[in-house]
Amino acid sequence: MSILIKPIITEKATADSELYNRYSFVVDNKSNKVEIKKAVEAVYGVSVTKVRTINVRPDRKVRYTKAGMVTGKTKAIKKAIVQVAEGDVIDLYSNL
C-alpha cells in the first residue's frame, strides 16, 4: 500500500505552496512523519525540511426519510503538510 494517496489541490493549498513552499497530501492513516518524509523524497526527488500531520475526523449525518431515520458518516482521513527545502519545487499539475 502506498503512503501518499493523493495531493490536495485547493485554493488554500495552492497559495501555501506558492508563498511558503508547503505542499499538502492525503496520506495513509497509519503512516508517521518519517515514512511520509521518505515517500515524498522518493516520489518527487526533493528534500523535505518539515512534516506536519492532521487527523480529520469523519462527518456524521442523520436524515429523516419515509423509511425512518438513516445515519451515516464519511471516512476519517489523515493529511500531511510537507515543507520543501528552499529552491525545490513539486510540480503537481504535470500529470493532469
C-alpha positions as a printed NumPy array, in Angstrom:
array([[  0.   ,   0.   ,   0.   ],
       [  1.267,   3.451,  -0.871],
       [  1.762,   6.04 ,   1.837],
       [  0.868,   9.006,  -0.383],
       [ -2.721,   8.683,  -1.599],
       [ -3.225,  11.972,  -3.459],
       [ -2.175,  15.625,  -3.363],
       [ -4.623,  18.209,  -2.067],
       [ -5.258,  20.869,  -4.699],
       [ -7.36 ,  23.677,  -3.241],
       [ -7.027,  27.453,  -3.242],
       [ -5.557,  27.447,   0.252],
       [ -3.062,  24.649,  -0.522],
       [ -2.002,  26.306,  -3.784],
       [ -1.413,  29.653,  -2.067],
       [  0.554,  27.85 ,   0.655],
       [  2.763,  26.169,  -1.95 ],
       [  3.428,  29.401,  -3.836],
       [  4.188,  31.526,  -0.775],
       [  5.801,  29.16 ,   1.725],
       [  6.924,  26.122,  -0.334],
       [  4.491,  23.814,   1.541],
       [  2.527,  21.044,  -0.161],
       [ -0.474,  19.11 ,   1.178],
       [ -1.198,  15.413,   0.683],
       [ -3.793,  12.891,   1.805],
       [ -1.781,  10.057,   3.343],
       [ -2.389,   6.611,   4.833],
       [ -3.971,   6.761,   8.305],
       [ -1.29 ,   4.539,   9.854],
       [  1.752,   6.347,   8.438],
       [  4.047,   8.502,  10.564],
       [  6.095,  11.619,   9.798],
       [  9.314,   9.734,   8.986],
       [  7.551,   7.463,   6.479],
       [  5.805,  10.436,   4.858],
       [  9.112,  12.301,   4.524],
       [ 10.809,   9.304,   2.87 ],
       [  7.868,   8.761,   0.497],
       [  7.769,  12.392,  -0.686],
       [ 11.537,  12.471,  -1.182],
       [ 11.433,   9.214,  -3.168],
       [  8.468,  10.108,  -5.396],
       [  9.215,  13.771,  -6.156],
       [ 13.007,  13.919,  -5.726],
       [ 13.052,  16.878,  -3.325],
       [ 14.46 ,  17.367,   0.153],
       [ 11.849,  17.746,   2.901],
       [ 12.577,  20.009,   5.874],
       [  9.36 ,  19.666,   7.918],
       [  6.28 ,  17.423,   8.05 ],
       [  3.06 ,  18.259,   9.887],
       [  0.131,  15.844,  10.119],
       [ -3.578,  16.334,  10.752],
       [ -6.143,  13.651,  11.591],
       [ -9.505,  14.69 ,  10.123],
       [-12.471,  13.174,  11.919],
       [-15.423,  11.74 ,   9.966],
       [-18.519,  13.851,   9.398],
       [-21.739,  12.314,  10.71 ],
       [-25.104,  12.863,   9.06 ],
       [-28.678,  11.982,  10.024],
       [-31.521,  12.05 ,   7.501],
       [-35.195,  11.658,   8.241],
       [-36.864,   9.694,   5.435],
       [-40.111,   7.785,   4.884],
       [-38.345,   4.607,   5.955],
       [-37.207,   6.195,   9.197],
       [-34.016,   7.706,  10.471],
       [-30.924,   6.969,   8.342],
       [-27.486,   7.607,   9.837],
       [-24.146,   7.64 ,   8.072],
       [-20.635,   9.006,   8.175],
       [-17.717,   9.805,   5.89 ],
       [-14.257,   8.289,   6.114],
       [-11.64 ,   9.597,   8.508],
       [ -8.524,  10.767,   6.65 ],
       [ -5.043,  11.93 ,   7.529],
       [ -3.482,  14.992,   5.891],
       [  0.196,  15.848,   5.745],
       [  1.625,  19.305,   5.103],
       [  5.167,  18.934,   3.816],
       [  7.615,  21.823,   3.718],
       [ 10.241,  21.513,   0.995],
       [ 13.757,  22.984,   1.094],
       [ 14.388,  26.414,  -0.413],
       [ 14.698,  26.188,  -4.196],
       [ 12.959,  22.798,  -4.563],
       [  9.568,  22.675,  -6.315],
       [  6.975,  19.916,  -6.684],
       [  5.001,  20.135,  -9.943],
       [  1.576,  18.7  ,  -9.08 ],
       [ -0.044,  19.766, -12.361],
       [  2.222,  17.808, -14.736],
       [  0.061,  14.638, -14.598],
       [ -3.28 ,  16.346, -15.349]])
